[in-house]
Amino acid sequence: MELGWRTTVLLVTGLPALMAAIMILANAREAVAARFFLALVSAWVLFSVPYIIGFSGAYQAYPWLTFAPFNTELYIGPLWLLTVRALTLK
């Protein structure tokens, strides 16, 4: 396994986004919207995990990772809608 440039780019964008969402949740005035936003960012980061482990060569080292449940792309649209709706409706 090696950390190539693709793996590094995905990690450098995913981890700070997740940490920022956690910080927003900790200091949020709109708690419901912050929870939905944290779930949205978490789904996006979890969606990029197969690419991170694939580009680093972990699938060759650990073939059982092929069957890990990382498919969260159907969560992104509804979570985006719920986040916007929680921010706009009172």
N, C-alpha and C positions, 0 to 999 in steps of 0.2 A: 504494500500500500504506500502511496505517495501523495503528497499534497501538491497538486498541479495548480496552474493559474485559475482554472475553472472552479475547482473546489474552494480555493482561497477567495475568489470573488463572491461566490454564493455564501460562504461563511461570514465574510466581512459585511455583507448586506443583510443577512438573516438575523444574526445574533444581536447587533445593535437595534434592529427594528423590534425584536422581541423585548429587549431590555427597556426600550423607550415606551412600549405599550404597557409594561409592568409599572414603570414610573408614572405614566399617565393615570393608571388605575389607582395608584397610591395617593395621588394628589388631585383626584377628580372631584369637580363640583357636580358633574353629571355622571353619577355612579352607574346607571343602567347603560348609558352609551359607552362608558369606558369599559364595562364588562364585555359588551358586544365587540368593541374595537379590539380588545385583547384576544378574544376568540377568533376574530378575523385575521389578525396578524399571526396568531398561533397556527391557524389553518394554512396560511400562506407559507410559513416557515416549514411546517410539516409536509406541505406539498413539494417543497424543494429538497427535502432530505434524500429521496431516491437519486436525484441528480448529484448531490454532494457525495454520497457513498459510491455511486457509479463512476464518477470521474476520478475518485481516489483509488479505485480498483478493489474495493471491499467485496464486490460481488464474486470476484474470482477467489478471494481468500475465504469468504463465508457464503457459500451458495444458498443457505437457508434464508438469507436476507431478501431473496427474490420474492418470497411470499409474505413479507411484512406488510401490514395494512397501512400504507402511507397515502392512499388515494383520497384526498380531501377536496378535490376541485369542485365538487357539488355543494360544499359548505360555503364557498366564498361568496357567491351571489346572494343567498339569503342573509348571511351575516352582514354583508355590505348594506343591504336594504334595511335590516334591523338597526344597524348603527346610525344610518342617516335618519331613519324614522324616529329613533330615540332622541336624536339631536334637534329635530325640527318640530316634533309634536310635544306639547305639554299638556 
